[in-house]
Amino acid sequence: QICVVFSEELKCWCRAVIKSIMYCTDDYQTECFLLDYAKYIFVKSKNIRVALEAFMQIPYRAKKCRLYRTKPVTLRIDFYEDT
């Protein structure tokens, strides 16, 4: 389920998917994946809201992707030559 969370770091409300919930000393901490920023953050439970339908119609800014058929290469540098 997609919800809306407030990111203290970004200072804004973001669409997110809840990954896990942990109980801390005074409150629940929720690990969320921000759909528009493609990053994981921890959010207090009081900063989680249900997403409105109008908010869900905005296209996502981040997209999941894979590096299809990409092969790793090794960069070799000759320190003895000045090139």
C-alpha positions in Angstrom: 0.0 0.0 0.0 1.3 3.4 -0.9 1.1 6.1 1.8 2.4 9.6 2.3 5.2 10.3 4.8 6.9 13.4 6.0 10.7 13.4 5.4 12.6 15.5 8.0 15.6 15.5 5.7 13.8 16.7 2.6 11.3 18.9 4.6 8.3 17.7 2.5 5.6 15.1 2.2 6.5 12.1 -0.1 4.8 9.1 -1.5 6.3 5.9 0.1 5.9 2.2 0.6 6.3 0.9 4.1 9.0 -1.9 4.3 9.2 -2.6 8.0 8.0 -1.3 11.4 10.1 -1.3 14.6 9.3 -0.3 18.1 11.7 2.2 19.7 11.8 3.6 23.2 8.9 6.0 22.8 7.4 5.5 19.4 7.2 3.2 16.3 9.9 3.8 13.6 8.9 2.8 10.1 11.3 2.1 7.3 9.9 3.5 4.1 11.0 3.5 0.5 10.4 6.9 -1.1 8.9 6.4 -4.5 9.8 9.8 -5.9 13.4 9.9 -4.5 14.3 6.1 -4.7 15.8 6.0 -1.2 15.0 4.4 2.2 14.3 6.5 5.3 13.0 6.0 8.8 9.9 7.9 9.7 8.0 8.2 13.0 4.5 6.7 12.9 2.9 10.2 13.6 4.3 11.3 10.2 2.5 8.8 8.1 -0.8 9.6 6.3 -3.2 7.9 3.9 -2.6 9.0 0.4 -5.4 10.9 -1.4 -6.3 9.8 -4.9 -5.4 13.2 -6.4 -1.9 12.9 -4.8 -1.5 9.4 -6.4 -2.2 10.8 -10.0 1.1 12.7 -10.1 3.7 10.7 -12.1 6.7 9.3 -10.1 10.0 11.1 -10.4 12.1 8.1 -9.8 11.8 4.8 -11.7 13.2 1.4 -10.8 15.5 0.1 -13.5 18.1 -2.5 -14.2 21.3 -2.2 -16.2 20.4 -4.7 -18.9 23.2 -6.6 -20.5 25.9 -4.3 -18.9 29.2 -5.9 -18.3 31.7 -4.5 -15.7 35.0 -3.3 -16.9 38.3 -2.6 -15.1 40.0 0.7 -15.5 43.7 0.4 -15.7 45.9 3.4 -15.1 49.6 3.5 -15.7 51.0 5.8 -12.9 54.5 5.8 -14.5 53.3 7.5 -17.7 51.9 11.0 -17.4 48.8 10.4 -19.4 
